[in-house]
Structures are given as structure tokens and as C-alpha cells.
């Protein structure tokens, strides 16, 4: 992308914790030492008047089903025209995954692997329609064990492993940052050491991984999206 690139980070509260861990400062330092001009900014998305929901269904509904304008939030088209790289994520309720029923429905907001896969596959096709942009999706934020069940934890790992190993394709314009792996340290739940008093990550964790997130963004900008580590480590 050259020495100049604009990045828009779409998030809710978990993403805000990581952003406040020092993403902007890291990028500024990187620009100073590498003579680059990478501008990263953030926004709560989707936000009022849309419900505070940023799960696979919601991105499918707003972007693939094309309802963003109708719902009163910025469209994918408008953001793609303004920014080179768009980063999006899901907050920790995404990991409260119910058992599949055997009747997947792309139009359903029920949190199940079968529905998530349909929505992600449709989103991928939509994002491929913007070849001049690059997209980074976080693997989903994890739940604490106290806020989940063993079955939900297993389903969360199963889905985000699918995102990394099957859904993500080398050579396209979509990349993954493996936030779930960083939060869980290889398990199925947000570890106590990384958690606050709920399923949000704590400030110490945010300060540790904010540079990894920023490094992953830089890797994608500079053409190492398929060769750099998914965690930014």
C-alpha cells in the first residue's frame, strides 16, 4: 500500500479496552522510526440507532444484506471509500454459542456455528467485492469460564479455528488477528489473569496485546498478511 495508509477500527467495549492499551501511540512510534504515515482511527460500530450488537448476523445484515443505511449506520461502501484498511470484531457474547439444530438460517441472529458459518461465507463474498481494500477480522472475544459452559467454550474454539484454518484464504484481501488465542492462551476461556471482573479483558492484558494488534495491522498494510503470525507476536 506504500508509505501512506488509513485504517478504521470498528469496535465496541472490548475493542475499546485494547485500543486504550496503546494502539495509537504504537502506530505513531512506528511511523516515526519507519518514515511511514499510517493513520489509524476508531469508532463504535454499529452504534445508535442500531442495537449494541456486533455479531456475525449483524455484519451480515448491515453489509451483505445491505441494511446499514436503512438502520442509520455508516455503510460498508462509505467506509471502504474513506479507508484503505477496515478492522472489525465481535464482543464476548459471540462466544455464547448454542448447539446446532441442523437447520442453519443465514437470516437468524441465533448464535450457532451453523448460522455463523453461513454469515461468514456470505460476508467473505461481500468483502471480496472491494479488492482495493484490506479487511482484518478478529477472532472473537472469549468468555470467562464463570460466564460460560464447557460446551460453549468448545464451540467457540471450534468456530474460531474454522475461521483461521478454513474460512481465511491466502491471497485474498481478508486477514485475521487471533485475539481469541491471546485471551485464552490456548484454552477455551478468557483466563483469570487476562480478565477484569467480568468477561472484558483487563488493562494489563490490553497493554500487552495492543502492540501485537498494531503490528498485525502493519503486517497487513505492508504485504505480510499471509506470512506474519496471526497474533502479531
C-alpha positions as CSV (number, residue, x, y, z in Angstrom):
1,X,0.0,0.0,0.0
2,X,3.0,2.3,0.1
3,X,4.0,4.6,2.9
4,X,0.5,6.1,3.4
5,X,-2.5,4.1,4.6
6,X,-5.6,4.8,6.5
7,X,-7.1,2.3,8.9
8,X,-10.6,2.3,10.5
9,X,-11.1,0.1,13.6
10,X,-14.8,-0.8,14.3
11,X,-15.4,-2.0,17.8
12,X,-17.5,-1.9,21.0
13,X,-16.3,-2.2,24.6
14,X,-13.7,-5.0,24.4
15,X,-12.1,-3.3,21.4
16,X,-12.1,-0.1,23.3
17,X,-10.1,-1.7,26.1
18,X,-7.4,-2.9,23.6
19,X,-7.4,0.5,21.8
20,X,-6.7,2.2,25.1
21,X,-3.8,-0.1,25.7
22,X,-1.8,2.0,23.4
23,X,-2.6,1.2,19.8
24,X,-2.4,4.8,18.6
25,X,0.8,5.5,20.4
26,X,2.4,2.4,19.0
27,X,1.5,3.4,15.5
28,X,2.8,6.9,15.9
29,X,6.1,5.5,17.1
30,X,6.3,3.1,14.2
31,X,5.6,5.9,11.8
32,X,8.5,7.9,13.3
33,X,11.0,5.2,13.1
34,X,10.0,3.8,9.6
35,X,9.1,7.0,7.8
36,X,5.6,5.9,7.2
37,X,2.2,7.6,7.5
38,X,-0.2,5.0,8.7
39,X,-3.3,6.7,10.2
40,X,-5.4,4.5,12.5
41,X,-8.7,5.7,14.0
42,X,-11.6,4.1,15.8
43,X,-15.3,4.2,16.0
44,X,-18.0,2.4,17.9
45,X,-19.8,0.3,15.3
46,X,-22.5,-0.5,14.9
47,X,-24.0,2.2,17.2
48,X,-27.2,4.1,17.9
49,X,-29.8,3.9,16.4
50,X,-28.8,0.3,15.7
51,X,-28.8,-2.0,18.8
52,X,-25.4,-2.6,20.6
53,X,-24.8,-5.8,18.6
54,X,-21.7,-6.6,16.5
55,X,-22.0,-10.4,15.9
56,X,-21.8,-12.3,12.6
57,X,-25.5,-11.8,12.0
58,X,-25.2,-8.0,12.4
59,X,-22.3,-7.6,10.0
60,X,-24.1,-9.9,7.5
61,X,-27.3,-7.8,8.0
62,X,-25.7,-4.5,7.6
63,X,-23.1,-5.2,4.9
64,X,-24.1,-8.3,2.9
65,X,-27.9,-7.8,3.2
66,X,-27.2,-4.1,2.6
67,X,-29.3,-2.7,5.5
68,X,-26.7,-0.3,7.0
69,X,-28.2,2.9,5.5
70,X,-31.7,1.8,6.5
71,X,-30.5,1.1,10.0
72,X,-28.9,4.5,10.3
73,X,-25.2,3.5,10.5
74,X,-22.3,4.0,8.0
75,X,-22.4,1.7,5.1
76,X,-19.5,-0.6,4.1
77,X,-19.3,1.3,0.8
78,X,-18.8,4.6,2.5
79,X,-16.1,3.3,4.8
80,X,-14.3,1.5,2.0
81,X,-14.2,4.7,0.0
82,X,-12.7,6.6,3.0
83,X,-10.2,4.0,4.4
84,X,-7.7,1.6,3.0
85,X,-8.0,-1.0,5.8
86,X,-11.1,-1.8,7.8
87,X,-10.8,-3.8,11.0
88,X,-13.9,-5.3,12.6
89,X,-14.6,-7.6,15.6
90,X,-17.2,-9.2,17.8
91,X,-17.6,-8.7,21.6
92,X,-17.5,-11.6,24.0
93,X,-21.2,-12.7,23.8
94,X,-20.2,-14.0,20.4
95,X,-18.7,-17.0,22.2
96,X,-22.0,-17.9,23.9
97,X,-22.7,-20.3,21.1
98,X,-25.7,-22.6,21.2
99,X,-25.8,-26.1,19.8
100,X,-26.6,-26.5,16.1
101,X,-30.1,-27.6,15.2
102,X,-29.4,-29.0,11.8
103,X,-31.4,-26.2,10.1
104,X,-29.0,-23.3,9.5
105,X,-30.5,-19.9,8.7
106,X,-28.4,-17.1,7.4
107,X,-31.1,-14.6,8.4
108,X,-31.2,-15.7,12.1
109,X,-29.5,-13.9,14.9
110,X,-29.3,-17.1,16.9
111,X,-25.7,-17.7,17.9
112,X,-24.8,-21.1,16.5
113,X,-21.9,-22.4,14.5
114,X,-24.1,-23.4,11.6
115,X,-25.6,-19.8,11.3
116,X,-22.2,-18.2,11.9
117,X,-20.6,-20.2,9.0
118,X,-23.3,-19.1,6.6
119,X,-23.0,-15.5,7.6
120,X,-19.2,-15.5,7.4
121,X,-19.2,-17.2,4.0
122,X,-21.6,-14.5,2.7
123,X,-19.5,-11.8,4.3
124,X,-16.4,-13.1,2.6
125,X,-18.0,-12.8,-0.8
126,X,-19.1,-9.3,0.0
127,X,-15.6,-8.2,1.1
128,X,-14.1,-9.7,-2.0
129,X,-16.1,-7.1,-3.9
130,X,-13.8,-4.4,-2.5
131,X,-10.4,-5.6,-4.0
132,X,-8.7,-2.2,-3.3
133,X,-9.3,-2.5,0.4
134,X,-8.0,-4.9,3.0
135,X,-10.0,-6.2,5.9
136,X,-8.9,-7.6,9.2
137,X,-11.3,-9.6,11.4
138,X,-10.5,-10.5,15.0
139,X,-11.3,-14.0,16.1
140,X,-14.0,-13.4,18.7
141,X,-13.5,-12.2,22.2
142,X,-13.7,-15.1,24.7
143,X,-15.9,-15.5,27.8
144,X,-14.6,-16.3,31.3
145,X,-15.3,-19.8,32.3
146,X,-17.6,-18.5,35.1
147,X,-19.7,-16.8,32.4
148,X,-20.0,-19.8,30.0
149,X,-20.2,-23.6,29.9
150,X,-17.7,-26.2,28.8
151,X,-19.8,-26.9,25.7
152,X,-19.9,-23.2,24.7
153,X,-16.2,-22.9,25.2
154,X,-15.6,-25.9,22.9
155,X,-17.9,-24.4,20.3
156,X,-16.2,-21.1,20.4
157,X,-12.8,-22.7,19.9
158,X,-14.3,-24.8,17.1
159,X,-15.7,-21.9,15.2
160,X,-12.7,-19.6,15.5
161,X,-10.4,-22.4,14.5
162,X,-12.6,-22.8,11.4
163,X,-12.2,-19.0,10.8
164,X,-8.4,-19.3,10.9
165,X,-7.9,-22.6,9.0
166,X,-10.8,-22.8,6.6
167,X,-12.6,-19.5,6.1
168,X,-9.5,-17.4,5.8
169,X,-7.9,-17.8,2.4
170,X,-4.4,-16.9,1.4
171,X,-4.0,-14.5,-1.4
172,X,-7.2,-12.5,-0.9
173,X,-7.9,-9.2,0.8
174,X,-9.1,-10.6,4.2
175,X,-6.9,-11.3,7.1
176,X,-7.3,-12.5,10.7
177,X,-5.9,-11.3,14.0
178,X,-6.2,-14.1,16.5
179,X,-7.5,-12.3,19.6
180,X,-9.2,-15.4,20.9
181,X,-5.9,-17.3,21.2
182,X,-4.2,-14.4,23.0
183,X,-7.1,-14.1,25.5
184,X,-7.4,-17.9,26.2
185,X,-3.7,-18.8,26.0
186,X,-4.6,-22.0,24.2
187,X,-7.7,-22.8,26.2
188,X,-11.4,-22.2,25.6
189,X,-12.0,-19.3,28.0
190,X,-10.6,-15.9,28.9
191,X,-8.0,-16.7,31.5
192,X,-8.3,-15.2,35.0
193,X,-5.0,-13.5,34.6
194,X,-6.3,-11.7,31.4
195,X,-9.8,-10.9,32.7
196,X,-11.3,-8.0,34.6
197,X,-14.2,-8.6,37.0
198,X,-16.3,-9.8,34.0
199,X,-15.5,-11.1,30.5
200,X,-13.8,-7.9,29.5
201,X,-10.0,-8.1,29.3
202,X,-8.1,-6.2,31.9
203,X,-5.8,-3.2,31.4
204,X,-2.6,-5.1,31.8
205,X,-3.6,-7.6,29.1
206,X,-4.6,-4.7,26.8
207,X,-1.2,-3.0,27.2
208,X,0.5,-6.3,26.4
209,X,-1.5,-7.1,23.3
210,X,-2.2,-3.6,21.8
211,X,1.3,-3.7,20.2
212,X,0.5,-7.1,18.8
213,X,-2.7,-5.8,17.2
214,X,-0.9,-2.8,15.8
215,X,1.9,-5.0,14.4
216,X,-0.7,-7.2,12.7
217,X,-2.2,-4.1,11.1
218,X,1.2,-3.1,9.8
219,X,1.9,-6.6,8.5
220,X,-1.3,-6.4,6.5
221,X,-0.5,-3.0,5.2
222,X,3.0,-3.9,4.2
223,X,2.0,-7.2,2.4
224,X,2.9,-9.7,5.2
225,X,-0.7,-10.5,6.0
226,X,-0.3,-14.1,4.8
227,X,3.2,-14.7,6.2
228,X,3.1,-12.8,9.5
229,X,1.8,-14.5,12.6
230,X,-1.9,-14.3,13.2
231,X,-1.4,-13.0,16.7
232,X,1.2,-10.4,15.8
233,X,3.8,-12.0,18.0
